[in-house]
Amino acid sequence: MNPDAARYRAVVIGASLGGAEALQVLLGGLRTDLPVPVVIAQHLGPGVSHLHTMLGRASRHPVVWAQDGQVLSAGHVYLCPGRTQVSLEPDGTLTVHPKPGKSSMRQVDGLFVSAANSLGGQVLALVLTGLGSDGTAGALAVKQAGGTVIVQDESTATAFGMPSAVIAAGAADLVLPLGELPDLLDRVVGSGRPVPTPAVRASEAVFAAGGRLGRLMNEVDWGATALGPVDRWPVVLRDTLAMVLTNPVPMDLMWGPDLLQLYNDAYSAVIGERHPGALGRSVFQVWPDAAATFGPALRQVLDTGTAVRLVDQAFVVNRSDRLEEVFATVAYSPVRDGGRVAGVLATLVETTDQVRNARRLDTLHRLAATSRQAGDTTSDLEVCQWLMRALEANSQDVPFALVYLVEGRGARAHLAASTGLSEDSPALERIVTSDRPSVWPLHACVREAAPQVVDDLTSRFPDLVSGTWPEPPHTALVLPVTPVLDGVPAALLVLGVNSHAPLDSGYRQFFDLVAERVGATLLAARIHREQQRQVTALGELDRAKTTFFANISHEFRTPLTLLLLPLEEQLTTLPPEHLDTARVAHRNALRLLRLVNTLLAFSELEEGRGAPSMEDVDDLAALTEELAEVFRPAVERAGLRLVVDCPPLGRPVRLDTGMWQAVVLNLLSNALKHTFTGSITVVLRAQRSHVELAVTDTGTGIDAAEVPHLFTRFHRVEDAKARSREGSGIGLALVRLLVSRHHGSIRVRSVPDSGSTFTVWVPFVQPRRGHEPAVRVQPDATARLRQAFSEEAESWLAAGVSTVDDQVRPPDAARPHERTSVLVVDDNTDMRDYLRRLLQEHYDVHTASDGDQALDQLAGHRVDLIVSDVVLPHLDGLRLIERVRGDPALRAIPIILLTSLGTTPQTLQGLTSGAHDYLVKPFAAEELIARVEAQLALRRVRNAVAERPAT
């Protein structure tokens, strides 16, 4: 520290009896290097003294005897020799006058007076223990010169004569115990802080830990204000202010009838430019514009003594040289002095971010809700208008907004909608093209696909009127709106910035989210409109398909009737040798009729037509058991057990018997088709309000991923093990529709390789329909349906038998002119038998019901040609060709494929897979025989060429 700049330029100390010990304590207790010299006058007796040695051991500062003319050095301790008079001169030197034969009395007065005369008020004098009154006159001189006098107190002094005399003369500024004197020197001299007088101590107790505001308040001359000196402040004021200054929460202590403000660092940051002018002034003078808001609350606290809370109060403060809208929740609490309310403590929790975020989040929610509403719009223009209405509700954060739709790969943009600007505003540019300048940097935004900041709105649009503040926005953002296709955004969004809010990262993020939501809404609306168009088209296609199925099914019934009736007549009149052919025709006509009826019923049910013909069935158990018995011959022939557990229900069930018949027969048919070992069980039980039908099998089961799709029309489980691949794919879908028409439900539980259980619940009582038709299913139709299911099941079992019309002879027994051999592969028994009868007149015919059996036949027999269906269980026709072509011994065998799928892509697939010919069902017998003969002839030619010797 520069001594010339210090409060004190020297410390002078006077002591007598007990002084040596007191000086050791004083100098030994110093913790800082004093920036001034210390001169000590200690009464010493005659003879040699070792005081400098004793003090030198205790002190951190050098201790020397004072010498005449010696220049004082900061941080050094100078001892006045005994029987001398030492004076401190204005030039910073010492004058030592020996006083032979005289005592050291009045040595302290002389030193103190010379210091006061030379240094004036820049002297600190300490009076320690000692007898007599030496030092009193000197202390008075120091005090009169403006210096400071500190006195050791009586309780710690060996002799209290000198200290008490100084005190009695009124020269003491402060009386302290000896133990506190070292800290005092460290504080006052070492650190330059004021002497802790009562007034200083009072100020320090209040302001010491108050941070920046505490230091500022400590420098204020409170005696010149309405509050008066700090040491005269009421205790409650000092204690409350000390708490306020050390609190990290913004607090404002308003004291007295005028509510003079005393606040902390956190509060000064809230009020901005009003600090420090607000310190010590009335709150009504500092906030005249907001007095109407908080004035009544403050008066209520003063008048009633009850606290008041104001939530999210708005203030306008100057921050960073600009006006800013600030929000805070303020609690006004009474501060009592005795029995009266002497002041009000305002505790602020700034909620600016929360209020802004809540406001902005609400806007984003409105935009999200608009996204849902915009799904019903018919154009992007309508969507943009919806979006602007959502932004209109938050004029604080979005004073104005414009959305431009971009066209022609960015060459043109037109204003789709806006909010917050008048129709004649110069900022509303309707059409923007790339060949002329725009009032907004739209071209740059399109070119760079990046936001553009426009911070000169006041010069661009001098008369702009927008937002909630008198001062219009001075900044705006132009943002590209996704999706960006080929580098061109779908739209451009212009958003005005609140003139009383900083464009910080949170504000930018909010604008980015608004742009994202606008883009997402536009995209979602476009997708929704396209989906609606597709749904409409698919609905029309579905209705057309359903209508087609219904019409074609009706058209099929007449020719089918004309097929069935004559066939049924001839079955009773034909001779036995022709009955087999007639039975095949009759059986397949029944099958075709069942398929037609299924399609017709399904289309009617899907369209909501075909209401059930309800009747009270007294014995549903007997009907169900009768339907199950239809499958018993086929089940037992398959080596399975059929368990029927249908005890009487004890009450009638109201349902459509024809529909119930279709449900039971379809479920049993499905069970037999996929069960190869074990049993099929049919259980009927009465529940509380429903009848429960369960059909359980021990078949192949269903993979869990397929279960949700089982009742979807035309869904087929790929590669499922089954007795036949034939079927319409709507059997289970029809079952679900039939059950739902009875207000029932169906469930499936299945474990792969263990089996499945289909459970149907139908209520005993059905809701009555007005004018319900009492239409009964004709007995002959019921009989035909049951016969069709039964004969189809029988055909599956016959499909598993491989045959040859002649006995198979081993190769070594083959005749030299053995006939050509043909292998027929088809899973339909009737088709397989028909092809065998058709070809056996000319060839040896082997048959197989699937690809695996065909490979077994090829391994055990010589085969010259294969005729195979494409759709087969297990190994289908295309994979059979792949296996044959991969075997060197079989690859030369010609293959003719038969299929019901006659489209060009399917024909090409068959031929490219390795088939030599492709024949579409139905076909003429002569055509099949001709194609077989042609392929055999070609094979003979190929064999002859292969056997011809090379030349």
MONORMO-V572243 format. One record per backbone hydrogen bond with DSSP energy under -0.5 kcal/mol. NH is the residue of the N-H (numbers start at 1). CO is the residue of the C=O. Records with the same first field share a line. If there is no record, write none. Layout:
# MONORMO-V572243
NH->CO + CO
This chain:
# MONORMO-V572243
3->1
5->2
6->2 + 3
9->122
10->122
11->37
12->124
13->39
14->126
15->41
16->129
19->16
22->18
23->19
24->20
25->21
26->22
27->23
28->24
29->25
30->27
34->32
37->9
38->76
39->11
40->78
41->13
42->40
43->15
54->50
55->51
56->52
57->53
58->54
59->55
60->27
64->77
66->79
69->94
70->67
72->92
75->36
76->73
77->62
78->38
79->64
80->40
84->81
85->97
86->84
87->95
89->87 + 93
92->89
94->70
95->87
97->85 + 95
98->96
99->83
102->99
107->104
110->106
111->107
112->108
113->109
114->110
115->111
116->112
117->113
118->114
119->115
120->116
122->119
124->10
125->123 + 148
126->12
127->150
128->14 + 126
130->159
136->133
139->135
140->136
141->137
142->138
143->139
144->140
145->141
146->143
147->142
148->123
150->125
151->174
152->127
153->176
156->153
157->153 + 154
161->130
162->130
164->160
165->161
166->162
167->163
168->164
169->165
170->167
171->166
172->166
173->149
174->149
176->151
180->177
181->177 + 178
182->178
184->180
185->181
186->182
187->183
188->184
189->185
190->185
191->186
193->187
197->195
201->197
202->198
203->199
204->200
205->201
206->202
207->203
208->204
210->207
213->210
214->210
215->211
216->212
217->213
218->214
219->215 + 216
220->217
222->220
224->221
225->222
228->222 + 225
232->229
233->230
238->234
239->235
240->236
241->237
242->238
243->239
244->240
245->241
246->242
247->244
252->346
253->262
254->252 + 344
255->253 + 260
256->342
259->256
260->255
261->281
262->253
264->251
268->264
269->265
270->266
271->267
272->268
273->318
274->271
275->272
278->274
279->276
280->261
281->278
283->259
285->282
286->282
287->283
288->285
290->287
291->287
293->290
294->290
295->291
298->294
299->295
300->296
301->297
302->298
303->299
304->300
305->300 + 301
306->300
308->332
310->330
311->309
313->328
315->326
317->315 + 324
319->317 + 322
322->319
324->317
325->500
326->315
328->313
329->349
330->310 + 328
331->347
332->308 + 330
333->331 + 345
335->343
336->334
337->340
338->336
339->337
340->337
342->335 + 340
343->335
344->254
345->333
346->252 + 344
347->331 + 345
348->250 + 346
349->329
350->348
351->327
352->327
355->351
356->352
357->353
358->354
359->355
360->356
361->357
362->358
363->359
364->360
365->361
366->362
367->363
368->364
369->365
370->366
371->367
372->368
373->369
374->370
375->372
376->373
377->374
383->379
384->380
385->381
386->382
387->383
388->384
389->385
390->386
391->387
392->388
393->389 + 390
394->391
398->394
401->419
402->494
403->417
404->492
405->414
406->490
407->412
410->407
411->407 + 408
412->407
413->432
414->405
415->430
416->403
417->403
419->401
425->422
428->425
429->427
430->428
432->413
434->411
436->433
442->440
445->441
446->442
447->443
448->444
449->445
450->445
452->478
454->476
455->453
457->474
459->456
460->456
461->457
464->461
467->399
472->470
476->454
477->495
478->452
479->477 + 493
481->491
482->480
485->483 + 488
486->484
488->485
490->481 + 483
491->481
492->404
493->479
494->402
495->477 + 493
496->400
497->475
501->498
504->502
508->504
509->505
510->506
511->507
512->508
513->509
514->510
515->511
516->512
517->513
518->514
519->515
520->516
521->517
522->518
523->519
524->520
525->521
526->522
527->523
528->524
529->525
530->526
531->527
532->528
533->529
534->530
535->531
536->532
537->533
538->534
539->535
540->536
541->537
542->538
543->539
544->540
545->541
546->542
547->543
548->544
549->545
550->546
551->547
552->548
553->549
554->550
555->551
556->552
557->553
558->554
559->555
560->556
561->557
562->558
563->559
564->560
565->561
566->562
567->563
568->564
569->565
570->566
571->567
572->569
573->570
574->570
578->575
579->575 + 576
580->576
582->578
583->579
584->580
585->581
586->582
587->583
588->584
589->585
590->586
591->587
592->588
593->589
594->590
595->591
596->592
597->593
598->594
599->595
600->596
601->597
602->598
603->599
604->600
605->601
606->602
607->603
608->605
609->604
614->612
615->655
617->615 + 653
618->616
620->617
623->619
624->620
625->621
626->622
627->623
628->624
629->625
630->626 + 627
631->628
632->629
633->629
635->631
636->632
637->633
638->634
639->636
640->635
641->678
643->641 + 680
644->642
645->643 + 682
646->644
653->617
654->764
655->615 + 653
657->655
660->656
661->657
662->658
663->659
664->660
665->661
666->662
667->663
668->664
669->665
670->666
671->667
672->668
673->669
674->670 + 671
675->672
679->677
680->641
681->696
682->643
683->681 + 694
684->645
685->692
687->685 + 690
691->762
692->685
693->760
694->683
695->758
696->681 + 694
697->756
698->679
700->674
706->703
707->703
708->704
709->706
710->707
712->709
714->729
715->712 + 729
718->716
720->717
723->673
734->730
735->731
736->732
737->733
738->734
739->735
740->736
741->737
742->738 + 739
743->740
744->739
745->761
747->759
749->757
751->755
753->700
754->751
755->751
756->697
757->749
758->695
759->747 + 757
760->693
761->745
762->691
763->742
764->689
772->769
775->773
776->774
782->778
783->779
784->780
785->781
786->782
787->783
788->784
789->785
790->786
791->787
792->788
793->789
794->790
795->791
796->792
797->793
798->794
799->795
800->797
801->798
802->800
805->845
813->810
814->811
818->815
822->844
823->865
824->822 + 846
825->867
826->848
829->827
832->828
833->829
834->830
835->831
836->832
837->833
838->834
839->835
840->836
842->839
843->839
844->820
845->843
846->822 + 844
847->803
848->824
851->873 + 875
854->850
855->851
856->852
857->853
858->854
859->855
860->856 + 857
861->857
863->861
864->821
865->821
866->894
867->823
868->866 + 896
869->825
870->898
872->870
875->873
876->874
877->870
880->876
881->877
882->878
883->879
884->880
885->881
886->882
887->884
888->886
890->887
891->887
893->890
894->864
896->866
897->917
898->868
899->919
902->900
907->903
908->904
909->905
910->906
911->907
912->908
913->909
914->911
915->910
916->895
917->895
919->897
921->899
928->924
929->925
930->926
931->927
932->928
933->929
934->930
935->931
936->932
937->933
938->934
939->935
940->936
941->937
942->938
943->939
944->940
945->941
946->942
947->943
948->944
